[in-house]
Amino acid sequence: MKLTTKGRYAVQALADIAAFGDGRPVAASEISIRQGISQGYLDQIMVKLRRSGLVESARGVAGGYALARDPGDIRISAIVAAVDEQIKTTACGKGSDVGCQGTSVRCLTHDLWDELGRQIDIFLNAISLEDVIERRVLGAAAVNPPPRGQHANPTGADDHLAAMAEMVK
């Protein structure tokens, strides 16, 4: 699984603008210093975020970047997608004829990693930039025990997971 610095830095930059902008443009140099992102790399990321319509830019002494939408309307998944970032959890390409092992065969654990990728997508789509700056993310990934039935764990682990899920609620 891989999320590169480009995706992480894009989220950090927009969170910085949301937290420190107060409706005014934030200079890239300020974001760079606060977030520890090199100015050159940040500039590349901001161009992509502007092209995607997530930020607006203003030139001049009071220039910088401002959010183009309310932080509650900006999903983390949109930020990651805007910088052409893909969260890849399998070795094979989506819809590719070449499987995980370089042949036409998928590896035995393909479905596990593919589903993990879908869960990450669901999670990032459920979290807004506002959730991040308001620190409402911790605990957002709910514990979902597997359903009882033919795939239930005979060791009693299902009962333990169900009890943990109830404690989290």
C-alpha positions in Angstrom: 0.0 0.0 0.0 1.4 3.4 -0.9 0.3 6.9 -0.3 3.2 9.2 -1.4 4.2 12.5 0.1 2.4 14.3 -2.7 -1.0 13.2 -1.4 -0.1 13.7 2.2 1.4 17.2 1.6 -1.7 18.2 -0.5 -3.9 17.4 2.5 -1.6 19.1 4.9 -1.5 22.3 2.7 -5.3 22.5 2.5 -5.6 21.8 6.2 -3.2 24.7 6.8 -5.2 27.0 4.6 -8.4 26.0 6.3 -6.9 26.4 9.8 -4.9 29.6 9.3 -6.6 31.4 6.3 -9.5 33.0 8.1 -11.0 33.8 4.7 -7.8 35.5 3.4 -5.3 34.0 1.0 -2.4 32.2 2.7 1.1 32.6 1.2 2.7 29.4 0.0 5.9 30.4 1.9 3.8 30.4 5.2 2.4 26.9 4.4 5.9 25.7 3.5 7.4 26.8 6.8 4.5 25.6 9.0 4.1 22.2 7.3 7.8 21.5 6.6 7.2 21.2 2.8 9.8 22.5 0.4 8.6 25.6 -1.4 9.3 24.1 -4.9 7.4 20.8 -4.2 4.5 22.8 -2.6 4.3 25.0 -5.6 3.8 21.9 -7.9 1.1 20.6 -5.6 -0.7 23.9 -5.4 -0.9 24.1 -9.2 -2.7 20.8 -9.3 -5.0 21.8 -6.5 -5.8 25.1 -8.2 -6.5 23.3 -11.5 -8.9 20.9 -9.8 -10.9 23.8 -8.4 -10.0 23.1 -4.7 -8.1 26.4 -4.2 -8.0 29.8 -5.7 -4.9 31.9 -6.0 -4.4 35.6 -5.6 -1.3 37.5 -6.7 0.4 40.4 -5.0 1.6 41.4 -1.5 -1.5 39.9 0.2 -1.6 37.0 -2.3 -1.5 33.3 -1.7 -4.1 30.5 -1.8 -7.6 30.3 -0.4 -10.0 27.4 -0.4 -12.5 27.5 -3.3 -15.1 25.8 -1.2 -16.1 25.4 2.4 -13.9 22.9 4.3 -16.9 20.8 5.1 -17.5 20.4 1.3 -14.0 19.2 0.5 -13.4 15.5 0.9 -10.0 14.1 1.6 -10.4 11.7 -1.3 -10.9 14.7 -3.7 -7.7 16.3 -2.4 -5.7 13.1 -3.0 -7.3 12.6 -6.4 -6.5 16.2 -7.4 -2.8 15.6 -7.2 -3.1 12.4 -9.3 -2.4 10.2 -6.3 -3.7 6.7 -6.2 -3.7 4.6 -3.1 -2.6 1.2 -4.5 -3.1 -1.8 -2.4 -2.5 -4.5 -5.0 0.5 -5.3 -7.2 -1.7 -5.6 -10.4 -3.5 -2.8 -12.2 -7.2 -2.4 -11.9 -8.9 -4.3 -14.8 -5.5 -5.5 -16.1 -5.1 -8.9 -17.8 -1.8 -9.2 -15.9 -2.3 -10.5 -12.4 -0.5 -9.8 -9.2 2.2 -12.3 -9.9 3.0 -11.0 -13.4 0.9 -13.7 -15.1 -2.8 -13.9 -15.8 -3.3 -15.3 -12.3 -4.2 -13.2 -9.3 -2.4 -13.9 -6.0 -4.3 -15.8 -3.3 -4.7 -12.6 -1.2 -5.8 -10.3 -4.0 -9.3 -9.9 -2.8 -8.1 -9.0 0.7 -5.9 -6.2 -0.6 -8.4 -5.1 -3.2 -11.1 -4.7 -0.5 -8.6 -2.9 1.7 -8.2 -0.3 -1.1 -12.0 0.1 -1.3 -12.2 0.6 2.4 -9.6 3.3 2.3 -11.5 5.0 -0.5 -14.7 4.8 1.5 -12.9 6.2 4.6 -11.2 9.1 2.7 -14.5 10.0 1.0 -16.3 10.1 4.4 -13.8 12.5 5.9 -14.0 16.2 5.1 -11.2 18.8 5.4 -13.3 20.4 8.2 -13.3 17.0 10.1 -9.5 17.1 9.9 -9.0 20.7 11.2 -11.7 20.2 13.9 -9.9 17.0 15.0 -13.0 14.8 14.4 -11.1 12.0 12.6 -9.9 9.9 15.5 -12.3 7.0 16.0 -14.0 7.6 12.6 -13.1 4.1 11.4 -15.8 2.1 13.1 -15.1 -1.5 14.2 -17.3 -3.8 12.1 -17.1 -7.4 13.3 -17.7 -10.1 10.6 -21.2 -11.5 10.4 -21.8 -14.8 12.2 -22.4 -17.7 9.9 -20.4 -20.1 7.7 -17.3 -18.0 7.9 -17.4 -17.4 11.7 -14.3 -18.0 13.6 -14.7 -21.2 15.7 -12.2 -19.8 18.3 -14.7 -17.3 19.7 -13.0 -14.3 18.1 -16.3 -13.2 16.7 -17.7 -12.8 20.2 -14.6 -10.8 21.2 -14.9 -8.5 18.2 -18.6 -7.9 18.8 -17.8 -7.0 22.5 -15.1 -4.6 21.3 -17.5 -3.0 18.8 -20.1 -2.4 21.6 -17.4 -0.8 23.7 -16.5 1.6 20.9 -20.2 2.7 20.4 
